């Protein structure tokens, strides 16, 4: 028993106290480009996997099947902010705001060349309420919102992405969406 206590004490002494070191969650360094002056565009691509005419998305009580007919032609709205800046309604926080339309279970929207190499936050929603809601610009109950909690220090409301030395593509699939 004494050996076990000594071994545990030794292991505890060797363990790093830095939280980032323990969870191996390290912030990525921006890409080192030969010429850092050009800015790059970002294409946001939505690509739902469809089974029997519906895309499965997450809800608090389990999976929900969204009929593709409810997505086709619907408005997609997104904005991009710098890393760790969560949009709180101040348009000055947004680097860009863009909109497009779903074509069945897919959409692709490309921004202007506005992004230097680095990390950014993407806040996106799809006006998926059948028949549209017509109640303003922000997400309403029944719309789809994108997020990603699989990254280091997630925000819970955005998808973090990186821009390197060239234009970037951010692909969002079923696992990125919840019912708002």
N, C-alpha and C positions, 0 to 999 in steps of 0.2 A: 504494500500500500504506500509506503514511504517513497519507493522508487517511482510509482505512478505520479505522486504529488510533485516530486522533483522534476520528472519529465514534463509534466504539464506546466510547471513554473518556467522551465527552460524554453518551452515552445511559446509561452506567452511573452517572454522577454524578447524572443526573436521576431514576433509578429509586429508589423509596422503599425503605428498609431494613426497614420494618415488615412482618412476615410477613402480617398481616391485610390490609394495603394491597395487597400483591402479589397475593394470591389473591382479593381482593375478598370476603373472608369476614368479614362484620360481624355482630355480635350484634344481633338485633332489639330495639328498645325496646318495653317493655310498652305496650299500648294505653292511651290516656288517656281514661278513662271519666268521664262527668259525675259519677256517684256510684260511687266505687271500693269501697264497702262490700259490695255484694251479691256472693255467691259463685255460681259457675256449675257446672252439671253437664257431663259429657262423655259422649257416646255413641260407643262403639267399634263400628264397623260393618265386618264382614268380608264381602267381596263377590268371591268367586273367579269368574273367567271359566272356563266349562266347555266343553270341546270333546270330543265323543264320550264323554260320561259321566265325564270326568276333568279335574282341574285341574293344570296344569303348575306345578311349583315348582323352585327351584334346589337343586342338590346340588354337591358339590365336583367331580364328574365330568360335570356337565351337567344337563339338565332331567330331572325325574322326574314321571311322571303319577300323581297320587293319585286313585283312584276316588272319586267323590262318595259312594258307598255306605260308604266307609271314614270319611267326614267326618260324615255324617248322624247326629245325636243325640250326637255326641262333646262332651266338656267343653272349654270355652274358659276359661282362667284368665289373668288379667292383674293387674298392679299398676302404680301410678303413683308416681313419685318426682319431686322437684324437678329442674330442668335440671342436667345433669352429675353427678347422683348415681346411680350404678349399684348396683342391689340386690345386696348381698353376703350376704343371709340375715338381716339385722337388720330385723325388722318395724318398728322405730321409724323407719326410713328411708322407709317407704311412706306415702303420703298416703291411698291407698285400695287395697284388694284386692277384686276382683270376679270373678264366674264366671257363665257362661251356657252355652247349648248351641247347637251348630250345627243349622241347619234346612236340610239339603241342603248347598249350597255357600255359605250365608249365615248370618250371626249379627248380632245387634244387642244390645248391653248398655249400659245407661245407669247412670252413677254418681249418687250424691247430689250436691247442690250443695256442693262442697268447694273449688273452684278460683278463686283470684283471677287477674286478668289476668297472663299471663307464660308462660314456656316450661316444659315438663315432659317427662319420659321415660316411655315406655310399654313395659313388658316383658310380652310375651304369648306363650302357647303353646297349641296345640290337641293334646289327647290323641288323636292320629290313628292310633295303632297298632291294626291290626285286632283286634277282640275285646277291646280295652282291656288295660292292663298291670297295673292294680291294685297298683302298686308305689310308693305314696306320692303326694305332692302336686306334686313338681317334674317337669320334662320328662325323659322317658326316650328312649332311642334309638328313632328312628322317628316321634317326635312332630314337629309343625311348630312352628317358632319364628319370630317376626316381628322384623325389624330394618330399618333404613334407612341406607344409606351414601351417599345422594345429598345430604345436608345438609352444612353447614359443621361442622367438627370432630365427625364422627360417633363414636358409642360402639362401633359394630359389634355391639351386642347389644340395642339399643332402637330405638324409633321416637320421634323428638322431635316434639312438637306444641305449638301455641300456643293459649292461651285469650285471647280478647279481652274485649269488653264484654258478651258474651252467651254462652249455652250453646254448646259446641263439638261438632263431629262429626269423628272421626278415621276415615277410610275406608282399610282395608287391602285390597290386591289381591294377585294372584299374585306380583308382583315383590317384595313385602315378606316372603315366606316362604321358609324353607329347611327341609330335613329335619334334625332335631336328631340 
